[in-house]
Amino acid sequence: MGDQPTSDGERTPEEATAKAAEPRPEPDEPGTGDAPAAGPADSGAAATTEEPTAAEEPAAAEEPPAPAEPAVSAEDTAVIRLPGAPAVDDTVLITLPGPPSIDDTVLITLPKKPVGEDTVIIRLPDKATAAKKQAGEDTVIIRLPGAKPKGAKALTTARKRAAGDDTVIIRLPQAPQKKAAGRAVVSEPPIEDTVLLQLPAEPKPEPRTALDLGWAPWVLALSSLGVVLVALAYAGGRHETGWAMTAYWAGQVIVFSPVVFRLLSRLAGVAESFVLVMGLAANQYMLKWMYSPDQFRFPDELQHWLATTLIAESGDLFRQNNALPPAVHFPGLAEMGAGLSLLTGLPVTGAGTIVAAVAHLMFVGLLFAAVLRASNSPAMAGVACVTYATAMHYLFFNSMFLYATAALPYFMLTVWAHRRWRTGGGARFLALAALGIAMTTVSHHVTAFALVATLLLLSLTELALERPRPWETLIPPALALAVVCCWIGFVAQDVVAYLEAPLGRLASSLDQMFGGAAAEEGGPTKPVPLAQLAVQGLGILGLLVLYLAVARDMILRKDRDTWRWAALVGGAAFFAGNGARFLGSGGPEIAGRLSTFTYVPMSIIAAIAIVHAVRIVPPKDENGRRWLSVPPPGVAVTTGRRLTNQVYIGTTLITLLMIGARTGGWPPVSALLPGPYLAAAYERSVDDFGVDAARWQERNLPRESRVGGDITAVALSSTYGRIDPVREVGELYYATSWTPAEQTIVRQLAIDYLVVDERLGDLLPSDNAYFQDDPMAGRITEPLSDTQLGKFDKAAAISRVYDNGTVRIYRMEPS
């Protein structure tokens, strides 16, 4: 996917290292392929590297004397291949023998014209021995000045201090090309015979062991200081201190940026990169948990808390859940939470917190493994993971106790197993993919749909690019489609009606964005603050620039890697759905839920652009063309000063994406910090007054009772209260008096009780509406009046049955 476009990219880094470590013959041994024996087909460059025969001595004698070189052993050599015609191409590839790494090949430019850049390093897409066999007559043996290496067949280079620069002078041996005896001798014009290769100031250290953690403990220790700072900000927010928001943003940056900086430096190996990614995921989950460590407050979490509690109490699956009816038929999350609770004796809240944490970490770990398997680059895998951590719903929504959180690791397990199966892993990985499909399907409906689309995309790109066409690649998407259709058709039939409303909102938003349709009835949405819009827009613009650069690079290279093309198509889907982010206050939720899946391929594309230094503004070619100039061979990574700039710029960009995600994701900006009650603000609206009223309902009201109220009251009544909720009750609250019209609505909706929170008369709603399907959504300019809230005490058909000083419950008397 990233470093290695050829089949060798299928190997894990450990496998590649093992193969590269095999003993290699000395360059002057016959038949090794390092320096072909002199003959009619040999190039002049190759001929100069061998012991000349008697017939060739006069030609060799005509060569100009070579500059003096330091004494080096025969082992201090490298293989250099001239790509294409030497007279035309201005680049050479120098492969350093030894275990492959991302720095094992150097792409240098012959000094035809001044080069104003540092050395560019690429990864050779094939093992060194294969490269030697394929090199043929374009291969020459050169010597690099340096000390004798410690181990056989290894190569180390020594720095030559010249004018303060770390350089190595490489002389390309030249000789006229010859043909067989009896034919004319043809000479070709020599190319520049000296190249200056600038080395980084400090060489990349070799890892001591396969499990070398490098700087990971220190970087994560610094990141943990950010967790402490955010915890202090949360405490300050609960007490409404002025410094809390500043501490919050400083903590977020400290948690995130050091890990990104270390991964972008490309000094971390596989073990260190994995530990950094998982440590960042754990620290960020701590940020979510510390927001409300004592209880679940988000309405969706409360719905799944109830589903888990019902299973733990009865031991039966498919128990009716009035708060979220479709969740009954997707019991994956609730079953895991109830099982852990019964096994350990933990309360459902504690068990759910642990289940959500494990699921979240598993998803991140499997994403790292999938990208590593496809790219064979720990830097690629790490940067893709930290880029995905800037998704709008990553920090909160995708790590909550929700059935989507439980389904995401199975989603990514299926993608990883599919990759292993398609790269020769065998049928056992196809069976693992089938298991992942089944577990995803019974855990979450939307994630199951996204999995079908993902597998289909992977299969179609493979069919389009591979010859002969591998029709067996259609097995996973066909199996996934069959499983999902059977589950919904025979078990979860109610999910179709449940998804109609969000799909309608999405269609309306897209219609507004592309078709120019009028805003949906109910008034305009609250405008997004300009500063928030600017941060989000800059982040999206940065991603778009990286996306277009990678797309151009792949097209001009005629890239044939199916996974890179699948990621490119998935990235286009990300931009198509992300425009909904700017459609008022409801836009971020729509875009965020879509980006949970479309941001995976976009993160991979961004990692390719950042790690491999894809040129944003390409240089002109020999014909003066800039945008049609063909990129150099291989996948490039900068070093030296350009690497430093790349690390700083990349860290800034990804940090900017994180800030944009926090301002446009969940919770909304007004509720980033926990604190006192806010009206219709989800987590910020759940407090002791509302919970006590819901607990009273659970103890005193019949289970079949139907209760109406504002968004928060309905969420608490249907979960803690276990009562059947009625959500379309806004007209009853906006009326200034209780009339037969209101009594008719009560009768039509079969409402038994109404919950009235007096604080609705003091505070405007944080999210444009007090009620679900609010008839005044987007047009509320002042809180509910005393007349509107006080009419319930004056109506003869209503009686108050509960009052804790803030929340009151009224019973609707039969007419």
GUZA-468140 format. One record per residue (C-alpha): x, y, z; residue number from 1. Coordinates in steps of 0.001 Angstrom, whole numbers, plus 500000, padded with zeros to 6 digits. Layout:
N
      x      y      z resi
      X      Y      Z  NUM
...
***
This chain:
815
      x      y      z resi
 500000 500000 500000    1
 502780 502390 500776    2
 506429 501478 500598    3
 506377 498437 498386    4
 504335 498291 495208    5
 505560 494808 494331    6
 504862 491390 495730    7
 507608 491701 498279    8
 505444 494222 500061    9
 503259 491338 501118   10
 505859 490170 503620   11
 505848 491394 507164   12
 508871 493431 508270   13
 510098 490434 510234   14
 509924 488192 507133   15
 511691 490796 505008   16
 514453 491137 507577   17
 514935 487393 507768   18
 515312 487103 503987   19
 517652 490066 503730   20
 519851 488641 506464   21
 520672 485500 504443   22
 524395 485247 503555   23
 525289 486824 500254   24
 528225 485814 498003   25
 531161 488126 497610   26
 530823 490511 494653   27
 533689 488885 492766   28
 532316 485346 492999   29
 531165 483937 489663   30
 527485 483448 489056   31
 526227 485660 491869   32
 524626 488231 489616   33
 526384 491101 491366   34
 528808 491708 488498   35
 528098 489737 485348   36
 531059 488181 483634   37
 532444 490206 480738   38
 530922 489227 477439   39
 529251 490526 474337   40
 526177 491736 476194   41
 527994 493469 479052   42
 527874 497247 479314   43
 531057 499205 479645   44
 530196 500193 483178   45
 529854 496587 484209   46
 533067 495592 482522   47
 535115 498018 484528   48
 534202 496344 487779   49
 535793 492979 487023   50
 539315 491767 486588   51
 540074 492651 482922   52
 541019 489871 480542   53
 544082 490060 478341   54
 542035 491204 475372   55
 540417 493970 477363   56
 543513 495394 479016   57
 544178 498035 476303   58
 540617 499373 476617   59
 540857 499477 480361   60
 544191 501240 480154   61
 542597 504101 478214   62
 540428 505044 481187   63
 541383 508258 482980   64
 543007 507645 486321   65
 540438 507356 489097   66
 540637 509647 492128   67
 542305 508136 495117   68
 539871 506363 497419   69
 540277 505318 501016   70
 541298 501752 501544   71
 538182 499667 501954   72
 537484 495996 502073   73
 535654 494080 499397   74
 532659 494032 501666   75
 532254 497820 501604   76
 530390 497786 498311   77
 526966 498643 497032   78
 525078 497723 493904   79
 524068 500656 491691   80
 521605 500284 488857   81
 521179 502944 486195   82
 517441 503135 485433   83
 516774 503283 481686   84
 519240 504843 479318   85
 522102 506393 481292   86
 522393 509276 478851   87
 518788 510320 479462   88
 517961 509521 483044   89
 519491 511632 485747   90
 518967 509341 488710   91
 520546 506213 490107   92
 519469 503892 492873   93
 522025 502787 495436   94
 521010 499730 497428   95
 522791 499228 500708   96
 523251 495500 501437   97
 521888 494223 504706   98
 518512 493825 506344   99
 515997 496028 504503  100
 514563 499060 506181  101
 512900 502200 504953  102
 516395 503686 504541  103
 518021 500834 502617  104
 517911 502521 499203  105
 519045 505999 498238  106
 517702 507859 495230  107
 520258 510438 494151  108
 520332 512843 491239  109
 523300 513008 488899  110
 524545 516571 488750  111
 523194 517503 485313  112
 521725 520574 486904  113
 521807 522020 490410  114
 519710 520161 492911  115
 518400 522310 495707  116
 517166 519508 497904  117
 518548 517112 500412  118
 519015 513471 499606  119
 515800 511531 499030  120
 515506 508024 500409  121
 513203 505363 498998  122
 512536 501763 499798  123
 513497 499187 497223  124
 510393 497136 496356  125
 512278 493866 496086  126
 514923 492030 498047  127
 518519 492800 497308  128
 519359 489427 495786  129
 516496 489649 493306  130
 517553 493161 492396  131
 521053 491924 491612  132
 519724 489157 489378  133
 517507 491594 487479  134
 520141 494283 487185  135
 521894 492666 484258  136
 524120 494825 482164  137
 523045 498056 483870  138
 524728 497000 487101  139
 528088 498214 488323  140
 529990 497613 491525  141
 531230 500691 493325  142
 532997 501183 496603  143
 531898 503569 499324  144
 534552 505069 501592  145
 534097 503737 505080  146
 535472 501525 507785  147
 535346 497754 507645  148
 531879 496646 508791  149
 531407 494629 511918  150
 529430 491813 510314  151
 529878 489974 507060  152
 527919 491213 504047  153
 526990 494400 505881  154
 527840 497889 504692  155
 528518 500990 506722  156
 529503 504361 505379  157
 531811 506833 507044  158
 531201 510579 506855  159
 533696 512706 505015  160
 533790 516110 506649  161
 534084 518632 503862  162
 533133 522268 504361  163
 530847 521266 507181  164
 528799 518883 505046  165
 528419 515162 505598  166
 529070 513761 502143  167
 530269 510611 500434  168
 531954 510875 497053  169
 530956 508069 494681  170
 532894 507554 491444  171
 531046 505760 488684  172
 533592 503631 486720  173
 533459 504325 482991  174
 534612 502330 479993  175
 533600 502180 476342  176
 530946 499588 475476  177
 532208 496623 473435  178
 530729 494041 471146  179
 531795 490501 470322  180
 535171 489762 468733  181
 535325 490547 465041  182
 532755 493352 465272  183
 533231 497060 465545  184
 533818 498612 468950  185
 531103 501127 469774  186
 531579 503706 472499  187
 528784 505643 474142  188
 529221 509113 475612  189
 530055 508847 479297  190
 527770 510276 481920  191
 528872 512373 484855  192
 531274 510180 486799  193
 531057 511757 490254  194
 528105 512093 492607  195
 528000 513788 495982  196
 525660 511997 498362  197
 524696 514029 501401  198
 524013 511945 504473  199
 521759 512882 507394  200
 523500 514546 510304  201
 522949 511462 512443  202
 522641 507938 511035  203
 519523 505966 511794  204
 520299 503692 514744  205
 519821 500015 514224  206
 517197 498516 516569  207
 518751 496459 519311  208
 516004 493873 519398  209
 512760 493141 517596  210
 510886 494445 520652  211
 512886 497617 521099  212
 510488 500265 522464  213
 512844 503127 521726  214
 511484 506439 522955  215
 507905 505191 523342  216
 507897 505169 527191  217
 509181 508747 527356  218
 506872 510043 524640  219
 503845 508421 526276  220
 504894 509803 529659  221
 504783 513276 528145  222
 501428 512473 526547  223
 500121 511384 529951  224
 500888 514830 531336  225
 498347 516107 528829  226
 495801 513651 530265  227
 496389 515143 533711  228
 495968 518649 532316  229
 492646 517738 530659  230
 491492 516136 533930  231
 492212 519425 535693  232
 490303 521241 532952  233
 487304 518956 533520  234
 487438 519732 537251  235
 487644 523420 536457  236
 484713 523148 534094  237
 482537 521610 536804  238
 483322 524671 538945  239
 483063 527099 535987  240
 486604 528456 536337  241
 487971 530758 533646  242
 491185 528841 532963  243
 489523 525490 532281  244
 489135 525869 528502  245
 492752 526968 528044  246
 493947 523974 530059  247
 491687 521723 528002  248
 493192 522690 524650  249
 496744 522675 525978  250
 496172 519182 527363  251
 494674 517926 524096  252
 497728 519107 522157  253
 500175 517603 524673  254
 498351 514268 524587  255
 498404 514117 520816  256
 501293 515988 519207  257
 504369 514273 520784  258
 503209 510884 519510  259
 502615 512292 516025  260
 506035 513957 516023  261
 507834 510749 516952  262
 505996 508671 514353  263
 506648 511187 511584  264
 510378 511147 512340  265
 510397 507531 511066  266
 512890 506505 513735  267
 510416 504133 515403  268
 510380 500457 514522  269
 507361 498182 514506  270
 507255 497595 518265  271
 507762 501253 519155  272
 505214 502445 516596  273
 502622 499965 517861  274
 503175 500951 521495  275
 502921 504641 520596  276
 499660 504137 518725  277
 498092 501999 521435  278
 499325 504305 524191  279
 497774 507294 522436  280
 494488 505389 522050  281
 494515 504537 525770  282
 495255 508136 526756  283
 492489 509442 524542  284
 490045 506921 525958  285
 490958 508268 529389  286
 489855 511706 528175  287
 486454 510287 527310  288
 486080 508313 530550  289
 487110 511219 532788  290
 484338 513373 531312  291
 481842 511294 533312  292
 483629 508625 535390  293
 480702 507812 537669  294
 477880 507075 535203  295
 476852 506984 531567  296
 475316 510304 530545  297
 475085 510231 526776  298
 471566 509067 525770  299
 472853 506340 523428  300
 475029 504914 526185  301
 472038 504881 528530  302
 470046 502947 525946  303
 472715 500247 525757  304
 473138 500319 529532  305
 469464 499321 529764  306
 469854 496556 527157  307
 472837 495152 529061  308
 471028 495415 532401  309
 468023 493504 531047  310
 470247 490640 529855  311
 472198 490585 533134  312
 468974 490423 535160  313
 467223 487744 533114  314
 470004 485876 531345  315
 467975 486021 528118  316
 468820 487696 524816  317
 466361 489750 522746  318
 464694 491395 525747  319
 462425 494302 524774  320
 464163 497688 525037  321
 461778 500639 524831  322
 464653 503116 524702  323
 466148 501642 521494  324
 463990 498874 519982  325
 466426 497877 517159  326
 469181 497168 519704  327
 467244 494069 520756  328
 468261 492348 517522  329
 471928 493426 517672  330
 472954 492024 521067  331
 476723 491800 520548  332
 477641 494691 522833  333
 475007 493967 525501  334
 475957 490308 525657  335
 479632 491131 526210  336
 478827 493723 528862  337
 476386 491460 530703  338
 478822 488536 530555  339
 481629 490579 532082  340
 479294 491958 534747  341
 478065 488498 535766  342
 481560 487012 535659  343
 483255 489700 537756  344
 480410 491069 539860  345
 481018 494572 538505  346
 478032 496869 537990  347
 476881 497237 534410  348
 478391 500716 534223  349
 481860 499457 535196  350
 481651 496422 532927  351
 480453 498566 530041  352
 483336 500985 530495  353
 485837 498109 530277  354
 484132 496516 527257  355
 484119 499835 525389  356
 487802 500423 526223  357
 488873 496977 525031  358
 486820 497264 521833  359
 488276 500691 521104  360
 491866 499515 521607  361
 491264 496387 519532  362
 490003 498486 516642  363
 493088 500719 516717  364
 495425 497718 516990  365
 493763 495958 514051  366
 493882 499136 511970  367
 497631 499314 512658  368
 498044 495641 511717  369
 496046 496002 508495  370
 498013 499024 507266  371
 501309 497440 508324  372
 500443 494269 506417  373
 499614 496247 503292  374
 502510 498737 503439  375
 505266 496863 505331  376
 506057 500208 506959  377
 505638 500930 510679  378
 505743 504645 509931  379
 502848 504277 507485  380
 500810 502231 509955  381
 501466 504622 512830  382
 500715 507809 510896  383
 497531 506283 509457  384
 496336 505481 512989  385
 497071 508927 514433  386
 495449 510549 511413  387
 492346 508443 511964  388
 492380 509633 515575  389
 491444 513060 514175  390
 488052 511779 513001  391
 485227 513880 514393  392
 483612 511090 516408  393
 486777 509167 517293  394
 487386 510616 520765  395
 483871 510260 522180  396
 481230 508657 520006  397
 483388 505811 518654  398
 484649 504902 522127  399
 481360 505062 524007  400
 479424 502054 525244  401
 477564 501750 521914  402
 476942 498847 519590  403
 478962 500599 516877  404
 481985 500525 519204  405
 481592 496767 519620  406
 481249 496213 515851  407
 484246 498278 514703  408
 486976 495811 515815  409
 485202 492992 513966  410
 484928 495270 510943  411
 488686 495848 510951  412
 489422 492193 511751  413
 487565 491237 508580  414
 489538 493726 506492  415
 492849 492464 507920  416
 491896 488809 507400  417
 490820 489609 503837  418
 494251 491099 503188  419
 495996 488036 504575  420
 493822 485733 502484  421
 494467 487663 499274  422
 498238 487597 499862  423
 498536 483837 500170  424
 497586 483344 503802  425
 495345 480401 503051  426
 491736 479444 503645  427
 492009 479888 507401  428
 492049 483664 506920  429
 488979 483444 504716  430
 487285 481576 507569  431
 488433 484310 509980  432
 486965 486926 507655  433
 483661 485017 507646  434
 483667 485047 511452  435
 484301 488792 511435  436
 481409 489296 509030  437
 479044 487358 511280  438
 480109 489195 514458  439
 479844 492594 512765  440
 476362 491779 511481  441
 474966 490805 514891  442
 476598 493820 516566  443
 475591 496863 514491  444
 473547 497404 511356  445
 475346 500454 509889  446
 478783 498927 510444  447
 477585 495767 508680  448
 476466 497840 505679  449
 479837 499631 505649  450
 481636 496277 505741  451
 479743 495046 502687  452
 480681 498236 500816  453
 484341 497979 501902  454
 484742 494352 500839  455
 483024 495091 497536  456
 485375 498020 496896  457
 488439 495872 497603  458
 487171 493147 495273  459
 486264 495492 492418  460
 489653 497227 492452  461
 491381 493861 492395  462
 489247 492689 489483  463
 489955 495906 487596  464
 493738 495800 488007  465
 494766 492151 488198  466
 495245 489848 485207  467
 493977 487194 484960  468
 490907 488396 486838  469
 490771 486773 490304  470
 487038 486071 490504  471
 487419 484361 493873  472
 487900 487806 495410  473
 484120 488270 495204  474
 483556 485577 497843  475
 483852 487858 500927  476
 481504 490646 499724  477
 478989 488097 498473  478
 479095 486285 501806  479
 478780 489562 503735  480
 475817 490688 501656  481
 474078 487352 502150  482
 474622 487346 505919  483
 473422 490941 506349  484
 470348 490435 504183  485
 469407 487232 506000  486
 469841 488802 509445  487
 467768 491863 508596  488
 465199 489920 506599  489
 464557 487219 509189  490
 465624 488702 512560  491
 466083 492478 512646  492
 463188 493496 510444  493
 462457 496651 512441  494
 465824 498185 511526  495
 464485 499284 508126  496
 461876 501592 509662  497
 464380 502754 512268  498
 466869 503911 509611  499
 464314 505805 507544  500
 464563 508975 509674  501
 468385 509377 509635  502
 468523 508466 505956  503
 465903 511094 505304  504
 467952 513695 507163  505
 471063 512706 505226  506
 469232 512912 501906  507
 467848 516314 502848  508
 471306 517576 503802  509
 472879 516318 500589  510
 470022 517839 498612  511
 470700 521168 500280  512
 474407 520890 499535  513
 474286 519742 495901  514
 470799 520550 494702  515
 470252 523883 496397  516
 466995 522778 497992  517
 465441 524923 500661  518
 466091 524135 504281  519
 463757 521596 505740  520
 460610 522857 507363  521
 461141 524018 510900  522
 463349 527011 510273  523
 467013 527680 509818  524
 469661 525897 511806  525
 472013 527639 514174  526
 475004 529036 512228  527
 478389 527475 512869  528
 480829 529983 514491  529
 483272 531469 512005  530
 486397 530439 513943  531
 485159 526861 514219  532
 484314 526811 510529  533
 487765 528168 509631  534
 489626 525504 511624  535
 487537 522717 510145  536
 487845 524146 506655  537
 491639 524424 506852  538
 491885 520810 507967  539
 489675 519576 505142  540
 491601 521709 502641  541
 494883 520204 503838  542
 493515 516690 503405  543
 492256 517575 499925  544
 495699 518825 498882  545
 497318 515602 500114  546
 494640 513529 498396  547
 495125 515240 495028  548
 498919 514923 495291  549
 498700 511169 495925  550
 496117 510757 493147  551
 498391 512525 490647  552
 501377 510488 491786  553
 499538 507182 491415  554
 498111 508031 487998  555
 501431 509147 486508  556
 503260 506153 487994  557
 500574 503892 486548  558
 500280 502386 490002  559
 498857 498851 490023  560
 498471 498340 493774  561
 494832 497414 494355  562
 494759 498502 497991  563
 496096 501960 497222  564
 493434 502396 494559  565
 490737 501178 496954  566
 491951 503721 499512  567
 491870 506442 496865  568
 488249 505667 495974  569
 487340 505495 499658  570
 488984 508888 500164  571
 486746 510344 497459  572
 483736 509017 499381  573
 485058 510783 502472  574
 485028 514154 500738  575
 481615 513489 499208  576
 480051 512863 502617  577
 482059 515388 504566  578
 480383 518397 503001  579
 477441 517781 505314  580
 479656 518997 508166  581
 478937 522617 507213  582
 475137 522314 507047  583
 474324 523840 510414  584
 474440 522187 513824  585
 473140 518854 512559  586
 475803 518637 509860  587
 478705 517543 512093  588
 476698 514581 513389  589
 475859 513344 509872  590
 479388 513862 508573  591
 480894 512369 511719  592
 478900 509156 511504  593
 479815 508754 507838  594
 483489 509515 508457  595
 483727 506696 510995  596
 484153 504475 507932  597
 485230 506777 505100  598
 488024 508275 507209  599
 489849 504938 507305  600
 490918 505063 503621  601
 491433 508833 503837  602
 493837 508315 506749  603
 495823 505842 504656  604
 496039 508278 501748  605
 497171 511046 504102  606
 499816 508727 505583  607
 501132 507900 502108  608
 501413 511592 501269  609
 503098 512567 504545  610
 505418 509611 505122  611
 506531 509221 501513  612
 506835 512946 500822  613
 504608 512989 497766  614
 505395 516261 496027  615
 502607 518810 496445  616
 504095 521000 493698  617
 506056 518672 491379  618
 509242 519856 489645  619
 509301 520533 485913  620
 510516 517796 483608  621
 512859 518226 480653  622
 509947 519502 478540  623
 509035 522172 481047  624
 505871 520375 482175  625
 505118 520480 485868  626
 501831 518718 486487  627
 502480 515999 483900  628
 506063 515314 484952  629
 506513 511661 485876  630
 507520 511139 489534  631
 510892 509457 490200  632
 510874 505663 490552  633
 509969 504159 493893  634
 508173 505808 496776  635
 510196 508690 498158  636
 510880 509804 501704  637
 512906 512883 502492  638
 515840 513189 504834  639
 517993 515966 506200  640
 516539 519480 506259  641
 513497 518524 504187  642
 512745 515700 506618  643
 512852 518161 509508  644
 510463 520495 507716  645
 508235 517576 506821  646
 508024 516427 510446  647
 507097 519892 511705  648
 504608 520571 508919  649
 503054 517106 509197  650
 502713 517398 512980  651
 501092 520815 512594  652
 498643 519555 509974  653
 497566 516486 511944  654
 497259 518541 515130  655
 495102 521030 513236  656
 492903 518138 512109  657
 492584 517026 515732  658
 491527 520510 516836  659
 488995 520684 514026  660
 487612 517307 515042  661
 487220 518409 518670  662
 485411 521608 517653  663
 483150 519929 515101  664
 482689 516484 516637  665
 481143 515302 519871  666
 480442 516739 522364  667
 479609 520129 520789  668
 481780 523123 521581  669
 479329 524376 524208  670
 479710 521114 526150  671
 483392 520278 525665  672
 483819 520575 529432  673
 481520 518969 531985  674
 479648 521434 534131  675
 476263 522594 535389  676
 473014 521689 533673  677
 472374 522905 530124  678
 469035 522487 528372  679
 468933 519888 525565  680
 472712 519378 525736  681
 472786 515559 526055  682
 475615 514778 528541  683
 475426 518234 530107  684
 471675 517802 530707  685
 471934 514645 532833  686
 472119 515463 536536  687
 470769 514260 539887  688
 467381 515963 539503  689
 466583 514202 536250  690
 468012 510849 537356  691
 466026 510918 540637  692
 462805 511574 538727  693
 463548 508660 536384  694
 464350 506321 539277  695
 461014 507245 540850  696
 459259 506239 537641  697
 461023 502868 537646  698
 459823 502207 541194  699
 456259 503533 541001  700
 454892 503498 537450  701
 453651 500481 535467  702
 456062 499263 532748  703
 453449 499842 530039  704
 453103 503516 530939  705
 453868 506039 528210  706
 455784 509148 529252  707
 456480 512322 527266  708
 458973 515122 527885  709
 461942 517054 526520  710
 464930 515278 524947  711
 466673 514626 528255  712
 463552 513665 530196  713
 462535 511096 527573  714
 466052 509629 527506  715
 466114 509200 531296  716
 462518 507923 531560  717
 463091 505261 528910  718
 466369 504030 530449  719
 466546 504542 534198  720
 462734 504662 534383  721
 462184 501732 531932  722
 459032 503457 530669  723
 457774 503600 527086  724
 458817 507045 525760  725
 456724 509462 523689  726
 458923 511957 521860  727
 456592 514063 519670  728
 455191 516206 522493  729
 456556 519677 521681  730
 453147 521171 520844  731
 451877 520345 524346  732
 454660 522429 525937  733
 454532 525410 523546  734
 450780 525908 524087  735
 449938 528773 526469  736
 446820 527041 527817  737
 445406 523553 528058  738
 442591 523233 525534  739
 440647 520373 523925  740
 443271 520455 521134  741
 446012 519466 523569  742
 443744 516864 525124  743
 443224 515374 521655  744
 446985 515103 521109  745
 447342 513322 524455  746
 444650 510865 523471  747
 446094 510241 519986  748
 449592 509600 521360  749
 448268 507568 524306  750
 450294 509624 526774  751
 449969 508661 530438  752
 452509 511031 532039  753
 454420 514211 531180  754
 457764 515258 532695  755
 458311 519005 533081  756
 461749 520450 533910  757
 461410 523994 535225  758
 464877 524873 533908  759
 463454 524936 530373  760
 462049 528290 531424  761
 465514 529658 532227  762
 467807 528336 529467  763
 467740 528230 525687  764
 468375 524807 524125  765
 471995 524082 523234  766
 471053 522177 520091  767
 468297 524315 518498  768
 465428 522312 519985  769
 463993 521286 523341  770
 462183 518224 521970  771
 462714 515564 519367  772
 460836 516535 516188  773
 460473 519974 517750  774
 457988 522134 515783  775
 460005 525223 516773  776
 463455 523824 515923  777
 465814 526572 514836  778
 463357 529338 515695  779
 463599 529384 519478  780
 464667 532856 520608  781
 463694 532732 524292  782
 463097 530055 526947  783
 459642 528659 527662  784
 457513 531145 529583  785
 455973 530740 533024  786
 452584 530629 531327  787
 453637 527724 529098  788
 455125 525720 531958  789
 452517 526714 534538  790
 449456 525627 532570  791
 449950 522001 533677  792
 449080 522952 537278  793
 445877 524753 536187  794
 444363 522084 533952  795
 441644 519990 535561  796
 442575 516941 533470  797
 446152 516890 534847  798
 447444 516071 538319  799
 450968 516411 539710  800
 452331 513131 541132  801
 456047 513937 541653  802
 458078 517067 542383  803
 461708 517279 543534  804
 461845 521062 543319  805
 463153 521120 539746  806
 461549 518243 537848  807
 457825 517530 538081  808
 455781 514601 536751  809
 452105 514976 535810  810
 449521 512261 535247  811
 447067 512684 532399  812
 443593 511945 533811  813
 441268 510000 531518  814
 438744 512282 529823  815
***
